[in-house]
């Protein structure tokens, strides 16, 4: 699904790739709003997953530039160069982050979770649009600290989230 990058100019592609690597390294991942409504929610999630997988696999397998370019040949030379630029500049950073994650995953246990679900319809603008938005508040425990996470989604984004969670559940059931 990396071909979805072609909806962006190559310079924006490089910015997006850097933000994807930021997300892999435990910093702020890219937000769909930063890049306009270039992709529908499903395309956005597919693109992020594809780019994350590409960077993880390229670093994990220690792939050469030629191998990476062969894997993304459907996006064109300018996009390939943008991806390679990010990969070569941040390869060690990605490697350290993947190594740290593999150690923390081996030691991680689920201790607690909390959720709240609210339907936001109080805004005049939202009421006039007649578009219900879902505000999802999560308390996530990470490294012993609880971090609140707030997510606002429309119906399509909620459906995409539910589909992703159902797919993740299937994978977990297969691993048992």
SEFILO-648788 format. One record per residue (C-alpha): residue in one letter; x, y, z. Coordinates in steps of 0.2 Angstrom, whole numbers, plus 5000, padded with zeros to 4 digits. Layout:
N
res / u / v / w
A / X / Y / Z
...
***
This chain:
176
res / u / v / w
X / 5000 / 5000 / 5000
X / 5015 / 5011 / 4999
X / 5009 / 5017 / 4982
X / 4997 / 5028 / 4992
X / 5011 / 5040 / 4995
X / 5009 / 5046 / 4977
X / 4995 / 5057 / 4983
X / 5008 / 5068 / 4991
X / 5021 / 5078 / 4983
X / 5039 / 5070 / 4986
X / 5044 / 5083 / 4998
X / 5029 / 5080 / 5009
X / 5032 / 5061 / 5007
X / 5049 / 5064 / 5016
X / 5041 / 5073 / 5030
X / 5028 / 5059 / 5032
X / 5041 / 5046 / 5032
X / 5051 / 5055 / 5046
X / 5035 / 5056 / 5056
X / 5032 / 5038 / 5054
X / 5049 / 5034 / 5060
X / 5046 / 5046 / 5075
X / 5031 / 5035 / 5079
X / 5042 / 5019 / 5078
X / 5054 / 5027 / 5089
X / 5041 / 5031 / 5103
X / 5038 / 5049 / 5098
X / 5023 / 5058 / 5091
X / 5017 / 5048 / 5076
X / 5010 / 5057 / 5061
X / 4992 / 5064 / 5062
X / 4981 / 5063 / 5047
X / 4976 / 5081 / 5049
X / 4994 / 5087 / 5046
X / 4992 / 5081 / 5028
X / 4975 / 5087 / 5024
X / 4961 / 5075 / 5019
X / 4973 / 5067 / 5006
X / 4967 / 5049 / 5011
X / 4951 / 5042 / 5018
X / 4954 / 5034 / 5036
X / 4956 / 5016 / 5029
X / 4969 / 5022 / 5017
X / 4978 / 5032 / 5030
X / 4979 / 5017 / 5042
X / 4985 / 5005 / 5027
X / 4998 / 5018 / 5022
X / 5005 / 5020 / 5040
X / 5005 / 5001 / 5043
X / 5014 / 4999 / 5026
X / 5027 / 5012 / 5029
X / 5030 / 5006 / 5047
X / 5032 / 4988 / 5041
X / 5044 / 4994 / 5027
X / 5055 / 5003 / 5039
X / 5055 / 4989 / 5052
X / 5059 / 4975 / 5039
X / 5072 / 4986 / 5030
X / 5081 / 4989 / 5047
X / 5078 / 4971 / 5054
X / 5084 / 4962 / 5038
X / 5098 / 4975 / 5036
X / 5092 / 4977 / 5018
X / 5102 / 4986 / 5005
X / 5096 / 5001 / 4996
X / 5093 / 4991 / 4980
X / 5082 / 4978 / 4989
X / 5072 / 4992 / 4997
X / 5070 / 5001 / 4980
X / 5064 / 4985 / 4972
X / 5051 / 4982 / 4985
X / 5044 / 5000 / 4982
X / 5046 / 5000 / 4963
X / 5028 / 5005 / 4961
X / 5030 / 5022 / 4969
X / 5042 / 5030 / 4957
X / 5060 / 5036 / 4958
X / 5056 / 5053 / 4968
X / 5046 / 5044 / 4981
X / 5059 / 5030 / 4982
X / 5073 / 5042 / 4985
X / 5063 / 5051 / 4999
X / 5060 / 5034 / 5008
X / 5079 / 5029 / 5006
X / 5084 / 5046 / 5012
X / 5074 / 5044 / 5028
X / 5079 / 5026 / 5030
X / 5098 / 5029 / 5028
X / 5098 / 5045 / 5039
X / 5088 / 5036 / 5053
X / 5093 / 5018 / 5052
X / 5102 / 5017 / 5068
X / 5088 / 5026 / 5077
X / 5076 / 5014 / 5071
X / 5087 / 4999 / 5075
X / 5089 / 5005 / 5093
X / 5070 / 5008 / 5095
X / 5066 / 4991 / 5088
X / 5078 / 4983 / 5100
X / 5071 / 4992 / 5115
X / 5053 / 4987 / 5110
X / 5058 / 4969 / 5108
X / 5065 / 4969 / 5126
X / 5050 / 4978 / 5133
X / 5037 / 4967 / 5124
X / 5046 / 4952 / 5132
X / 5044 / 4959 / 5149
X / 5027 / 4968 / 5147
X / 5011 / 4962 / 5155
X / 4994 / 4970 / 5155
X / 4990 / 4976 / 5172
X / 4975 / 4988 / 5170
X / 4964 / 4997 / 5158
X / 4950 / 5009 / 5159
X / 4938 / 5016 / 5146
X / 4925 / 5029 / 5143
X / 4914 / 5032 / 5129
X / 4905 / 5048 / 5125
X / 4895 / 5054 / 5111
X / 4898 / 5072 / 5107
X / 4883 / 5081 / 5100
X / 4883 / 5098 / 5110
X / 4893 / 5109 / 5098
X / 4882 / 5120 / 5087
X / 4893 / 5116 / 5072
X / 4892 / 5097 / 5075
X / 4873 / 5098 / 5077
X / 4871 / 5108 / 5061
X / 4882 / 5095 / 5052
X / 4872 / 5081 / 5060
X / 4889 / 5072 / 5060
X / 4890 / 5062 / 5077
X / 4908 / 5061 / 5084
X / 4914 / 5049 / 5096
X / 4926 / 5054 / 5110
X / 4935 / 5039 / 5117
X / 4946 / 5042 / 5132
X / 4958 / 5028 / 5137
X / 4970 / 5027 / 5152
X / 4985 / 5017 / 5146
X / 4998 / 5010 / 5158
X / 5015 / 5011 / 5150
X / 5031 / 5008 / 5160
X / 5022 / 5009 / 5176
X / 5014 / 5026 / 5173
X / 4996 / 5029 / 5167
X / 4994 / 5040 / 5152
X / 4977 / 5047 / 5147
X / 4974 / 5046 / 5128
X / 4959 / 5055 / 5120
X / 4953 / 5050 / 5103
X / 4940 / 5059 / 5093
X / 4933 / 5049 / 5078
X / 4919 / 5050 / 5065
X / 4909 / 5035 / 5060
X / 4921 / 5029 / 5046
X / 4936 / 5031 / 5058
X / 4926 / 5021 / 5072
X / 4922 / 5007 / 5059
X / 4941 / 5007 / 5054
X / 4946 / 5005 / 5072
X / 4933 / 4991 / 5076
X / 4939 / 4982 / 5060
X / 4958 / 4984 / 5066
X / 4953 / 4978 / 5084
X / 4944 / 4963 / 5077
X / 4959 / 4958 / 5066
X / 4970 / 4960 / 5081
X / 4959 / 4949 / 5091
X / 4959 / 4935 / 5077
X / 4978 / 4936 / 5078
X / 4978 / 4934 / 5097
X / 4966 / 4920 / 5096
X / 4977 / 4911 / 5083
X / 4993 / 4913 / 5094
X / 4984 / 4904 / 5109
***
